[in-house]
């Protein structure tokens, strides 16, 4: 496996990445909140890309994995900047974005910011606007007060230690909402969603499907799949969706 390389961004962040050249459109994996580029889905997609000779990029947002920075100092705006910088500097032609959870939100932001680079989207349990709708809207008055007074809230997580959510993350998230204004995506989109996802419920996928406008948008529900969406059957589903989008790009 290639050694990790690093990209220095205009914002002064140092992003860890793995990439290799191949056929275009290339594929870029956008991970989820507190995930990194060594996760099951990212590694699976890289193996697929190597087998098929497809250009591929995976990277860590700032404050994630091997990249610089602290997670608690980051926010959706920073991580979207990271994605834009990585796509601009580390890919050559058009790309298919495969966005998992928060990466799905970021992929939608990229489709709006750099449409000339984006040939298609595959989202996996996409979590658009999660800071507002999946956190703030569901919190108790006590949690909201703690966030505003102390600047952060600790949320229990089944994936390990508590997740620290900062006031900056919530307030910055409001500057990047995609479900409150028209959302037009002119490229093929395949949305994947598990019915047993406890973190991003099916209602989010259905809301996004209803809200997004474009010529070729489809949602596939996988009965019993959870938020990880990483068992062999789910990985095969991701690969199939990606190949379908590539065939249309």
Helices and strands as residue ranges (DSSP letters): E 5-8, E 14-20, E 23-30, H 40-52, E 54-59, G 71-73, H 76-90, E 95-100, H 102-113, E 118-124, H 130-130, I 131-135, G 136-138, H 141-150, E 152-157, E 160-166, H 167-173, G 174-176, E 183-184, E 188-194, H 202-211, E 212-213, E 217-222, H 232-248
